[in-house]
C-alpha cells in the first residue's frame, strides 16, 4: 500500500476495515458457508479457508454487533442529532 496515502495501514488492515460492515448474523452465515465449502472442497482451498476462518471470521461471528444493536445505535444517533438541531 502507498504509505503516503495510507500511512502504516497494511492490506490486512484495509481488508479488516472493509469486512467490518458485516453484523454478527451475517458473519455466522459466512462462517457456515466457508465451513461447508471447506468440507465439500477436494483440499485445494481448505488451507486458505481455515486461515480465513481462524484469522477473522470466527472472531467476527462471536464479537460483531448484532443487527438489532446496529439498528438501536443508528436510532440513538439520529435522536442525538435531532436533539442538537441537526436533521440526519
N, CA, C and O atoms as a MOPAC input file, in Angstrom:
PM7 MOZYME 1SCF
protein

 N      0.83600 1    -1.17500 1     0.00000 1
 C      0.00000 1     0.00000 1     0.00000 1
 C      0.88500 1     1.24300 1     0.00000 1
 O      2.02200 1     1.21500 1     0.47100 1
 N      0.36000 1     2.29500 1    -0.51800 1
 C      1.09000 1     3.54000 1    -0.62800 1
 C      1.17700 1     4.20900 1     0.74900 1
 O      0.15900 1     4.66800 1     1.26600 1
 N      2.36300 1     4.27300 1     1.34900 1
 C      2.48900 1     4.85700 1     2.68800 1
 C      2.17300 1     6.34200 1     2.74300 1
 O      1.79300 1     6.85300 1     3.79700 1
 N      2.32400 1     7.03800 1     1.63500 1
 C      1.98000 1     8.46300 1     1.62500 1
 C      0.47200 1     8.65500 1     1.74200 1
 O      0.00900 1     9.64800 1     2.30300 1
 N     -0.27800 1     7.71800 1     1.22100 1
 C     -1.73400 1     7.83400 1     1.25900 1
 C     -2.33400 1     7.14500 1     2.48000 1
 O     -3.26200 1     7.67300 1     3.09300 1
 N     -1.81900 1     5.97700 1     2.83900 1
 C     -2.43200 1     5.16400 1     3.88500 1
 C     -1.61400 1     5.07200 1     5.17100 1
 O     -2.03500 1     4.40000 1     6.11300 1
 N     -0.48500 1     5.71400 1     5.23100 1
 C      0.33400 1     5.65700 1     6.43100 1
 C      0.82400 1     4.23900 1     6.68300 1
 O      1.35100 1     3.59000 1     5.78000 1
 N      0.65300 1     3.76400 1     7.89400 1
 C      1.14900 1     2.44300 1     8.26600 1
 C      0.12400 1     1.33400 1     8.01300 1
 O      0.34700 1     0.18400 1     8.39300 1
 N     -0.98700 1     1.67400 1     7.37600 1
 C     -2.02100 1     0.66700 1     7.11800 1
 C     -1.49700 1    -0.41600 1     6.17700 1
 O     -0.87100 1    -0.12900 1     5.15700 1
 N     -1.76800 1    -1.66000 1     6.54500 1
 C     -1.38800 1    -2.78300 1     5.69300 1
 C     -2.60100 1    -3.23300 1     4.88800 1
 O     -3.72000 1    -2.79200 1     5.15000 1
 N     -2.39000 1    -4.08500 1     3.93600 1
 C     -3.51700 1    -4.61100 1     3.16100 1
 C     -4.43700 1    -5.43300 1     4.05300 1
 O     -5.64400 1    -5.47400 1     3.81600 1
 N     -3.89100 1    -6.08800 1     5.07500 1
 C     -4.73600 1    -6.83200 1     6.01500 1
 C     -5.58900 1    -5.86400 1     6.84300 1
 O     -6.76100 1    -6.14300 1     7.09500 1
 N     -5.02800 1    -4.75300 1     7.26000 1
 C     -5.80200 1    -3.73700 1     7.97600 1
 C     -6.94900 1    -3.22800 1     7.10900 1
 O     -8.07100 1    -3.06500 1     7.58700 1
 N     -6.66500 1    -2.98100 1     5.85100 1
 C     -7.68300 1    -2.48200 1     4.93600 1
 C     -8.78500 1    -3.52200 1     4.72500 1
 O     -9.96700 1    -3.18300 1     4.68300 1
 N     -8.39100 1    -4.78200 1     4.59400 1
 C     -9.38700 1    -5.85000 1     4.42700 1
 C    -10.27500 1    -5.94700 1     5.66000 1
 O    -11.49000 1    -6.09300 1     5.53000 1
 N     -9.69600 1    -5.86900 1     6.84800 1
 C    -10.49400 1    -5.90000 1     8.08000 1
 C    -11.46600 1    -4.72300 1     8.13500 1
 O    -12.61400 1    -4.88000 1     8.55300 1
 N    -11.01700 1    -3.57600 1     7.72400 1
 C    -11.88300 1    -2.39500 1     7.68400 1
 C    -13.05800 1    -2.63700 1     6.74800 1
 O    -14.20400 1    -2.36900 1     7.10800 1
 N    -12.78200 1    -3.13800 1     5.55800 1
 C    -13.84200 1    -3.36200 1     4.56900 1
 C    -14.81600 1    -4.44800 1     5.01200 1
 O    -16.00700 1    -4.35700 1     4.71400 1
 N    -14.34200 1    -5.46900 1     5.71300 1
 C    -15.19600 1    -6.57700 1     6.14100 1
 C    -15.92500 1    -6.28400 1     7.44900 1
 O    -16.77000 1    -7.07100 1     7.87500 1
 N    -15.61100 1    -5.17500 1     8.08100 1
 C    -16.23200 1    -4.85700 1     9.37100 1
 C    -17.69000 1    -4.43400 1     9.24500 1
 O    -18.34800 1    -4.21700 1    10.26200 1
 N    -18.20200 1    -4.31400 1     8.05200 1
 C    -19.60400 1    -3.92100 1     7.87000 1
 C    -20.57000 1    -5.05300 1     8.18800 1
 O    -21.76400 1    -4.81300 1     8.36600 1
 N    -20.07300 1    -6.28200 1     8.26000 1
 C    -20.95900 1    -7.41500 1     8.47700 1
 C    -21.36700 1    -7.54100 1     9.93700 1
 O    -20.52900 1    -7.46800 1    10.83600 1
 N    -22.66600 1    -7.73200 1    10.16300 1
 C    -23.18200 1    -7.93600 1    11.51400 1
 C    -22.84600 1    -9.34500 1    11.97400 1
 O    -22.34900 1   -10.16400 1    11.20200 1
 N    -23.12500 1    -9.61200 1    13.23700 1
 C    -22.86400 1   -10.93200 1    13.80200 1
 C    -23.60100 1   -12.02300 1    13.01600 1
 O    -23.03300 1   -13.07000 1    12.70500 1
 N    -24.85600 1   -11.76500 1    12.70700 1
 C    -25.65000 1   -12.76100 1    11.98800 1
 C    -25.07800 1   -13.02700 1    10.59000 1
 O    -25.01900 1   -14.17100 1    10.13800 1
 N    -24.66700 1   -11.97500 1     9.93200 1
 C    -24.07600 1   -12.13400 1     8.60500 1
 C    -22.74500 1   -12.86500 1     8.67900 1
 O    -22.43800 1   -13.69600 1     7.82300 1
 N    -21.95300 1   -12.55600 1     9.70200 1
 C    -20.66700 1   -13.23900 1     9.86900 1
 C    -20.86900 1   -14.72800 1    10.13900 1
 O    -20.10700 1   -15.55200 1     9.63300 1
 N    -21.89800 1   -15.09200 1    10.94000 1
 C    -22.18900 1   -16.50700 1    11.17300 1
 C    -22.56800 1   -17.19000 1     9.86600 1
 O    -22.18300 1   -18.33800 1     9.64300 1
 N    -23.30800 1   -16.51700 1     9.00400 1
 C    -23.67400 1   -17.09600 1     7.71000 1
 C    -22.42500 1   -17.32000 1     6.85000 1
 O    -22.32100 1   -18.32700 1     6.15100 1
 N    -21.49700 1   -16.39300 1     6.90600 1
 C    -20.25100 1   -16.53500 1     6.15100 1
 C    -19.43200 1   -17.68700 1     6.69900 1
 O    -18.85800 1   -18.45900 1     5.93200 1
 N    -19.37000 1   -17.81300 1     8.03400 1
 C    -18.66200 1   -18.93600 1     8.64800 1
 C    -19.28100 1   -20.25500 1     8.19800 1
 O    -18.56400 1   -21.18200 1     7.81900 1
 N    -20.60300 1   -20.34200 1     8.23800 1
 C    -21.28500 1   -21.57300 1     7.82400 1
 C    -20.97800 1   -21.89100 1     6.36300 1
 O    -20.71500 1   -23.04300 1     6.01800 1
 N    -21.00900 1   -20.88800 1     5.52000 1
 C    -20.70200 1   -21.09700 1     4.10000 1
 C    -19.26900 1   -21.58200 1     3.92600 1
 O    -19.02500 1   -22.54900 1     3.20500 1
 N    -18.32100 1   -20.91700 1     4.58000 1
 C    -16.92000 1   -21.30700 1     4.42700 1
 C    -16.65800 1   -22.70900 1     4.96400 1
 O    -15.88400 1   -23.46400 1     4.37600 1
 N    -17.29900 1   -23.06200 1     6.07900 1
 C    -17.13000 1   -24.41600 1     6.61400 1
 C    -17.71000 1   -25.45600 1     5.66000 1
 O    -17.10900 1   -26.50900 1     5.44400 1
 N    -18.86300 1   -25.16400 1     5.09700 1
 C    -19.46000 1   -26.07500 1     4.11100 1
 C    -18.57200 1   -26.18400 1     2.88000 1
 O    -18.35400 1   -27.27600 1     2.35500 1
 N    -18.07300 1   -25.06600 1     2.43400 1
 C    -17.19500 1   -25.05100 1     1.26400 1
 C    -15.92200 1   -25.85200 1     1.52900 1
 O    -15.45300 1   -26.59200 1     0.66400 1
 N    -15.36900 1   -25.69900 1     2.73300 1
 C    -14.15000 1   -26.43300 1     3.10300 1
 C    -14.39700 1   -27.93400 1     3.08500 1
 O    -13.55700 1   -28.69500 1     2.60500 1
 N    -15.54600 1   -28.36600 1     3.60600 1
 C    -15.86300 1   -29.78900 1     3.65400 1
 C    -16.12700 1   -30.37100 1     2.26900 1
 O    -15.81200 1   -31.53400 1     2.01600 1
 N    -16.69600 1   -29.58200 1     1.38000 1
 C    -17.03000 1   -30.09500 1     0.05500 1
 C    -15.88000 1   -29.94500 1    -0.93800 1
 O    -15.93900 1   -30.49600 1    -2.03700 1
 N    -14.85400 1   -29.21900 1    -0.57000 1
 C    -13.72100 1   -28.98000 1    -1.45400 1
 C    -12.78800 1   -30.18300 1    -1.41900 1
 O    -12.72700 1   -30.91000 1    -0.42800 1
 N    -12.07500 1   -30.37800 1    -2.49500 1
 C    -11.16800 1   -31.52700 1    -2.59400 1
 C     -9.82100 1   -31.27700 1    -1.93100 1
 O     -8.89300 1   -32.06500 1    -2.11300 1
 N     -9.69600 1   -30.21900 1    -1.18300 1
 C     -8.44500 1   -29.93600 1    -0.48500 1
 C     -7.66100 1   -28.79200 1    -1.07200 1
 O     -6.67700 1   -28.34400 1    -0.48300 1
 N     -8.07800 1   -28.31400 1    -2.22100 1
 C     -7.32300 1   -27.26000 1    -2.89200 1
 C     -7.34400 1   -25.97000 1    -2.07600 1
 O     -6.31200 1   -25.31400 1    -1.93200 1
 N     -8.48400 1   -25.60700 1    -1.55300 1
 C     -8.61900 1   -24.33800 1    -0.83200 1
 C     -8.82700 1   -24.52800 1     0.67300 1
 O     -9.07400 1   -23.55100 1     1.38100 1
 N     -8.73500 1   -25.72500 1     1.16100 1
 C     -9.01300 1   -25.96400 1     2.57600 1
 C     -8.09400 1   -25.14800 1     3.48500 1
 O     -8.55000 1   -24.58500 1     4.48100 1
 N     -6.83600 1   -25.08100 1     3.15900 1
 C     -5.89400 1   -24.32700 1     3.99000 1
 C     -6.23300 1   -22.83600 1     3.98300 1
 O     -6.20100 1   -22.19300 1     5.03300 1
 N     -6.55200 1   -22.28700 1     2.83200 1
 C     -6.91400 1   -20.87200 1     2.74100 1
 C     -8.20000 1   -20.58100 1     3.51900 1
 O     -8.31400 1   -19.55500 1     4.19000 1
 N     -9.14700 1   -21.48200 1     3.42100 1
 C    -10.40700 1   -21.30900 1     4.14500 1
 C    -10.16200 1   -21.36500 1     5.64400 1
 O    -10.72400 1   -20.56500 1     6.39200 1
 N     -9.32900 1   -22.29900 1     6.09300 1
 C     -9.00800 1   -22.39400 1     7.51900 1
 C     -8.34200 1   -21.11300 1     8.02300 1
 O     -8.64700 1   -20.64600 1     9.12000 1
 N     -7.44900 1   -20.55400 1     7.23600 1
 C     -6.78500 1   -19.29900 1     7.62100 1
 C     -7.81200 1   -18.18400 1     7.75300 1
 O     -7.77900 1   -17.42100 1     8.71800 1
 N     -8.72700 1   -18.08300 1     6.78500 1
 C     -9.75400 1   -17.03500 1     6.83300 1
 C    -10.65300 1   -17.20400 1     8.05000 1
 O    -10.97300 1   -16.22900 1     8.73000 1
 N    -11.05500 1   -18.43200 1     8.32100 1
 C    -11.91400 1   -18.68900 1     9.47800 1
 C    -11.19700 1   -18.37600 1    10.78200 1
 O    -11.75300 1   -17.72100 1    11.66300 1
 N     -9.96200 1   -18.84500 1    10.90000 1
 C     -9.21900 1   -18.67900 1    12.15400 1
 C     -8.70900 1   -17.26200 1    12.37100 1
 O     -8.62800 1   -16.80800 1    13.51300 1
 N     -8.36500 1   -16.56000 1    11.30700 1
 C     -7.77400 1   -15.23600 1    11.48300 1
 C     -8.80300 1   -14.11100 1    11.52500 1
 O     -8.48200 1   -13.00400 1    11.95600 1
 N    -10.04900 1   -14.37700 1    11.07900 1
 C    -11.01200 1   -13.28000 1    11.07900 1
 C    -12.44700 1   -13.69700 1    11.36000 1
 O    -13.05800 1   -13.18500 1    12.29800 1
 N    -13.00000 1   -14.61600 1    10.57100 1
 C    -14.44000 1   -14.81100 1    10.55400 1
 C    -15.02700 1   -15.37700 1    11.84200 1
 O    -16.10400 1   -14.94500 1    12.25400 1
 N    -14.36400 1   -16.31900 1    12.48700 1
 C    -14.93700 1   -16.86300 1    13.73000 1
 C    -14.98600 1   -15.79500 1    14.82300 1
 O    -15.96100 1   -15.71100 1    15.57000 1
 N    -13.94900 1   -14.99200 1    14.91500 1
 C    -13.94800 1   -13.91700 1    15.90200 1
 C    -15.01900 1   -12.87800 1    15.56700 1
 O    -15.71100 1   -12.39000 1    16.46100 1
 N    -15.15500 1   -12.54700 1    14.31000 1
 C    -16.18400 1   -11.58200 1    13.89200 1
 C    -17.57500 1   -12.11100 1    14.20600 1
 O    -18.44000 1   -11.35200 1    14.64400 1
 N    -17.80200 1   -13.39800 1    13.99000 1
 C    -19.10100 1   -14.00200 1    14.26300 1
 C    -19.41800 1   -14.01100 1    15.75600 1
 O    -20.58800 1   -13.98700 1    16.13800 1
 N    -18.40700 1   -14.04500 1    16.58900 1
 C    -18.61200 1   -14.03000 1    18.04400 1
 C    -18.78900 1   -12.62300 1    18.60800 1
 O    -19.56300 1   -12.42100 1    19.54300 1
 N    -18.07300 1   -11.65300 1    18.04400 1
 C    -17.97400 1   -10.34300 1    18.69400 1
 C    -18.56000 1    -9.16100 1    17.92900 1
 O    -18.62200 1    -8.05700 1    18.46900 1
 N    -18.98000 1    -9.35900 1    16.71700 1
 C    -19.54100 1    -8.25100 1    15.94500 1
 C    -20.86100 1    -7.80200 1    16.56000 1
 O    -21.51900 1    -8.59100 1    17.23800 1
 N    -21.25600 1    -6.57000 1    16.34300 1
 C    -22.56800 1    -6.13300 1    16.82000 1
 C    -23.66900 1    -6.88500 1    16.07000 1
 O    -23.51800 1    -7.23000 1    14.89800 1
 N    -24.76100 1    -7.12600 1    16.76100 1
 C    -25.89500 1    -7.78200 1    16.11200 1
 C    -26.63700 1    -6.76200 1    15.25700 1
 O    -26.42000 1    -5.55700 1    15.38000 1
 N    -27.50000 1    -7.25100 1    14.40400 1
 C    -28.32700 1    -6.35800 1    13.59600 1
 C    -29.18200 1    -5.46400 1    14.47400 1
 O    -29.36200 1    -4.28300 1    14.17700 1
 N    -29.70800 1    -6.02500 1    15.55400 1
 C    -30.52200 1    -5.24600 1    16.48900 1
 C    -29.68700 1    -4.15000 1    17.15300 1
 O    -30.13800 1    -3.01000 1    17.27000 1
 N    -28.47100 1    -4.49300 1    17.58800 1
 C    -27.58300 1    -3.49400 1    18.20200 1
 C    -27.29900 1    -2.35300 1    17.23400 1
 O    -27.29700 1    -1.18400 1    17.62100 1
 N    -27.06400 1    -2.69700 1    15.99300 1
 C    -26.75700 1    -1.68200 1    14.99000 1
 C    -27.95600 1    -0.77500 1    14.74000 1
 O    -27.80500 1     0.44400 1    14.64900 1
 N    -29.14300 1    -1.35900 1    14.63100 1
 C    -30.35600 1    -0.57100 1    14.43700 1
 C    -30.58000 1     0.36700 1    15.61900 1
 O    -30.92400 1     1.53500 1    15.43400 1
 N    -30.38400 1    -0.14400 1    16.82900 1
 C    -30.55500 1     0.67000 1    18.03000 1
 C    -29.54700 1     1.81300 1    18.05900 1
 O    -29.90400 1     2.94300 1    18.39100 1
 N    -28.29800 1     1.53200 1    17.71600 1
 C    -27.27700 1     2.56800 1    17.68700 1
 C    -27.63400 1     3.67500 1    16.69200 1
 O    -27.52600 1     4.86000 1    17.00500 1
 N    -28.05600 1     3.27900 1    15.50800 1
 C    -28.41100 1     4.27000 1    14.48800 1
 C    -29.59200 1     5.13100 1    14.92500 1
 O    -29.62500 1     6.32900 1    14.64400 1
 N    -30.55700 1     4.52900 1    15.61000 1
 C    -31.69500 1     5.29600 1    16.11500 1
 C    -31.25100 1     6.28200 1    17.20200 1
 O    -31.68500 1     7.43400 1    17.21400 1
 N    -30.38900 1     5.82600 1    18.10900 1
 C    -29.88000 1     6.71200 1    19.15900 1
 C    -29.06900 1     7.86100 1    18.55600 1
 O    -29.16100 1     8.99800 1    19.01900 1
 N    -28.28900 1     7.56900 1    17.54100 1
 C    -27.51100 1     8.60900 1    16.88400 1
 C    -28.43700 1     9.63300 1    16.22200 1
 O    -28.20800 1    10.83800 1    16.33000 1
 N    -29.48000 1     9.15700 1    15.54000 1
 C    -30.43700 1    10.06100 1    14.89800 1
 C    -31.14600 1    10.91800 1    15.94100 1
 O    -31.33600 1    12.11600 1    15.72900 1
 N    -31.53700 1    10.32300 1    17.06300 1
 C    -32.18200 1    11.07600 1    18.14100 1
 C    -31.24500 1    12.14700 1    18.69700 1
 O    -31.67100 1    13.27100 1    18.96100 1
 N    -29.97600 1    11.79900 1    18.87500 1
 C    -28.99500 1    12.75400 1    19.38100 1
 C    -28.84000 1    13.92200 1    18.40900 1
 O    -28.84800 1    15.08400 1    18.81600 1
 N    -28.69800 1    13.60800 1    17.12700 1
 C    -28.52200 1    14.67500 1    16.13600 1
 C    -29.72900 1    15.59400 1    16.07300 1
 O    -29.57800 1    16.80900 1    15.93700 1
 N    -30.92900 1    15.02600 1    16.17100 1
 C    -32.12600 1    15.84500 1    16.21000 1
 C    -32.12700 1    16.72000 1    17.46200 1
 O    -32.54400 1    17.87800 1    17.41700 1
 N    -31.66400 1    16.17000 1    18.56300 1
 C    -31.62000 1    16.90200 1    19.83000 1
 C    -30.69800 1    18.11000 1    19.79800 1
 O    -30.92500 1    19.08700 1    20.51100 1
 N    -29.67200 1    18.04800 1    18.98200 1
 C    -28.75300 1    19.20100 1    18.88400 1
 C    -29.03300 1    20.03400 1    17.63800 1
 O    -28.24700 1    20.91100 1    17.27900 1
 N    -30.15200 1    19.75800 1    16.98500 1
 C    -30.59200 1    20.60100 1    15.88300 1
 C    -30.06100 1    20.23300 1    14.50700 1
 O    -30.09500 1    21.05000 1    13.58700 1
 N    -29.58000 1    19.02800 1    14.36300 1
 C    -29.09700 1    18.57400 1    13.05400 1
 C    -30.07800 1    17.52100 1    12.55300 1
 O    -30.36200 1    16.54300 1    13.24500 1
 N    -30.58900 1    17.73200 1    11.34900 1
 C    -31.53800 1    16.77500 1    10.78000 1
 C    -30.76200 1    15.69700 1    10.03800 1
 O    -30.14400 1    15.97400 1     9.01000 1
 N    -30.78800 1    14.45500 1    10.55600 1
 C    -29.98100 1    13.39500 1     9.92100 1
 C    -30.44000 1    12.98300 1     8.55800 1
 O    -29.83600 1    12.10600 1     7.94100 1

